[in-house]
Amino acid sequence: MKRPVFTFAMTLFLIVAIIIACIPQSAQAQQTQIYFTNFNSGYSGWTASGTVDGVATPAIQANSVRLRGTASITRTVSTVGYNGISVTWNMAASSLESADHCYAEINTGSGWSAIGTLNDGQDNSTFINGTTANISGANQNANFQVRYRGNGATTGDYCYAEDITVSGTSGAVPTNTPTATATPIGPTATPIPGSTVPGDPLTGSGVVSRTLLTYANLTTGTSTAPVDDGAFALPANAAMPDHIFEGRLELSAEATSGGFSEVKDTYAYTGNGDNPRKHLPEFSFEFVQNGSHLIPVQQGLSYTGHAYWNYIVGPGRVWKETTDNGYSRASFPFALVQRNANCTQNGVMTFLFNASGISKVRYQITQETCAYYKINMWGQLTGTYSAYAVTNASAYKANHATEVGNRLPTKSISALATDFPGSGVNVSVFGSGVTAAHMTYYGVLINGTNYVSGCTTRYGTYAFCGSMRAPSYSTAKSAFAGIALMRLGQVYGSGVYNQLIKDYVPEYSSSVGSWTNVTFNNTIDMGTGNYRVAGYEVDEGGSYMETFFLAEPYSSKITAAFNFPAKVAPGTFWNYHSSDTFIVTRAMNNYLQSQAGGSADIFNMVRDEVFTPIKLSTGTMTSLRTDNTSTGAPFGGYGLFWTQDDIAKVAKLLNNDNGMANSVQLLQTDMLADSMQDDASDRGLDTTGSPVFKYNNGYWAKQFTSTDGYTCSFYTPFMSGYGGITVVMMPNGATYYYFSDNEEFSWSSSVNEANKLAPHCP
């Protein structure tokens, strides 16, 4: 007979067994199965959304439920009479890409939270299971929900749902109010040396008097109308948050939920019935958190595939308020951008979160820079927070801290009166001449300080004025196309200006016009000699240009761009065409590829070699492109998105820094001098109409003389954009800019007022 051998594990087992035996019977919790299904009889009793199939044959496993693309199945399981709730899930995936996931999720009433996630790399059709125990908020809950969901980009992305079990311990519990914990379910707060965002940490106590977007509003309420935008803003007494948000935020039912009202709809886009324009696109974005700053991984223009809208998501804030029952509060700005156009509708989102999940997500859009389409949108949607360590999170945090630290010194526009004592400046002149309801923002840059207005909406002051995005419209002709040509001149020599369009844009051969002798410089000057009607911007407002603007594929857009007949010799007559800027942008792109290789891109060159050195924001580093895709051809003549800091820095580069940054010459100086009207021998072409301006290299210029009260004659170069956008750069070094959308171009009085800050004449 062999002698028994007692291992350490056996000894430990006996000790644990003895301890358990000594616990009174009443204290030994017995888990009870509250709900179970293996889907062998289908998914009756579950609510399905999207393409859901009961798999009758063992493609992976017999009778599992197959979810295609973004499909889901949901079931409510009452846990009344039970506490210590746990859920065991079992699922598989196939054909996922990097942005695709399969989720097992729960909802205690505060929004959906993922308890299981399958990603690309786990899509080998093998079932994986897991259990989440002691779910906060699930005890005694008549409306506890479980869900299997996919977020695949196509119907070829599959998630497979199998067994699911909900268990609990019989017995009452004191309360079902979710209790927050300071321990996040995903990443933890890790200090990054040297990457604290300026202004952090918050020093408030968290005692905030709040009547809008309260804890109750966000956890159990609904949204019936927009509220004051200030309710989304960081309050003065905010405290540092207790939780870290890192991972993915996804919204549900965007396509069918939310409120909508029209303010102006010139082209009758939406009508009285439901319309996709009245709803958000699918929202699924990664975020990281640095202190009290919430940072989207993808900033700038995000192409969604929605029929009408794309996104821009900006950095927001996270903080604590004592009345939020232990949750942390997050808020961030976003914008809807009209597909294939530059109209930008500004909004904001907010939600509560803790270690167990998130509340519902409130959103509203109450402001835009768009002359023909003005809307309000609002809603409160179920959100899912999938917590995980985001790849390169430390870099995103550090980059945002650097970006905030690199912003120009900023003061209120009212501070001009105190910073320039004795000048007699009337600060109310700046921003005047534009109907207040149609003003997005304005400012004055002088002596390196950006004096800015607030950002008003139809419901109070915008919560993130410094991050509000305004469309460039035709300021891009100056700040992108004009700068691109100056950058090419600096890198490859001024001979690039005289390169011929026909040598770099082969589509010219099908044009009804003549492009044999048209140079890059002729084209950026709007002097190609090809046009239909000579009157001031008649072509720009005509049906042929409408065809150009509406064209989304590159092939259609370039064909429409060349659809103007020859009238006069190149370089002799100005006729404004946004299509001309598209042509010269394409020519510059192809020239750059001939020099730097086939992967070169003209916008990326400007982004990396000009915008980055002058420290523009991350959200500015994208452009509208053809084919509604990030790989299309950049528009050139419109399609960028500015903050107040961005546009001030561009003006500073041109008007104050002589095209230099960090002691490096970025822009070719001769062309810059011509553009800034510093060369009296090359002021550009005269524009048609009245008054007559100069137009040179994508920049306008207006002359001021003794009739305006000056002792000298001078020109002010300016950028101009559709709807009511002006950026005027003055000889005293000041820049006045405003973005509006009521077709009001009134700024001469501001040039005169700026003369009080520093004289325009020597």
HUQUI-V864322 format. One line per field, one symbol per residue. burial: + if it has 16 or more other ideal C-beta (glycine too) atoms within 10 Angstrom, else -. A space follows every 10 residues. Layout:
burial = ???
This chain:
burial = ---------- ---------- ---------- ---++-+-+- --+--+--+- -++-+----+ +-++++++++ +++++-+-+- -+++++++++ ++++-+---+ ++++++++++ +++++++++- -++---++-- -+--++++++ +--+++++++ ++----++++ +++++++++- -----+-+-+ ---++++--- ----+++--- -+-+-+-+-- --+-+-+++- --+--++++- +++++-++++ ++++++++++ ++-+---+++ -+-------+ ------++++ ++++++++++ +++++++-++ ++++-+-+++ ++++++++++ +--+-+++++ ++++++++++ ++++++++++ ++++++++++ ++++++++++ +-++++++++ ++++++++-+ --+--+++-+ +-++--++-+ --+--+---+ ----+-+-++ +-++---+++ ++++++--++ +++-+++-++ -+++++++++ ++++++++++ ++++++++++ -+---++-++ ++-++-++-- +-+++--+++ ++++++++++ ++---+-+++ ---++-+++- +--+--++++ ++++-++--+ +-++++++++ ++++++++++ ++-------- +++++++-++ +--+++++++ ++++++++-- -+++++++++ ++++++++++ ++++++--++ +----++++- ++-+++++-- --+++-++-- --++++++++ ++-+-----+ ---+++++++ ++++++++++ ++++++++++ +--++-+--+ +-+++++--+ --
